[in-house]
């Protein structure tokens, strides 16, 4: 019996630090929370950073949404 893998292929984790340029963004956590809910992205909210795990198909929408708000994002290419 052959089965098709329907699990999305995750491309990586992206970190939004709560320091540097992002300190200038008012209500950073609220804005990112809305983006996470609108795009069905997995997100972990910490005091010093926000970690987002995205599917390859969601990356473009995520980057465009964050760019509009002036939020800087960093990529973590973790392969464990």
N, C-alpha and C positions, 0 to 999 in steps of 0.2 A: 504494500500500500504506500503510495507516495503522498506526502503532505507538502503543502506550500507554507513557507515561513512568512507569517504576516506581521512579525515583530518589526517595528520601525528601526532603522539603522541610525543609532545616535552618533553624531559626529563629534561630540565633545562637550566639555563644560566651559561655561563662560562666567567670568567673575566681574561684578560691578563693585569696585571698592567704595567705601564711604569715606573717601579722603581725596585730597588733591582737587582736581577740576570738578569732581562730583559734589564737593562740599558746597559749591555755588548753586546747585540745583535744589530749589525749594520743594519739600515734600517728596524726596527721592523715593522712599519706600512705598508711598502711596501710588506714585506714578508707575513704578515698576510692577507693583501688585496688579494694577489695572491691565497692563500689557500682558502679564502672565495669564490672567483670567481670560482676556479676549482671545489670545492665541493658543490656549490650552498647553502651556509650557510648564514643565516641572521646575519649581524654584525653591531654594532654601534661603531663608532670610536670617542673617546673623547681625550682631551689633555692628561689626566692622565691614561687612561685605554681603553681597547677594550673589548666590551661585545658581545659575540657570543651566539646565540640561535640555538640549533641543534636538529635535529630529532634523535631518538635512533639509527637508522641505520647509521647515519653519524658520530657518536661519535668516532668509532674506527679509521676511516680515519683521522679525525681531530687530535686525540691524536698522531697518528703515524707521521703525517706531522709536528706537532709542536715539537715533541720529536727530530726529525731529525735535526731541526734548533736550538735546545737548548732553546726553549721558555718555560717558566714556566706558568702554567695555574691553575686557582682556580675555584672551583665549587660553585655555589650559589643555594642552594635548597630552592627556594622561593615557597611557596604554599599560595597564596593569593586568 
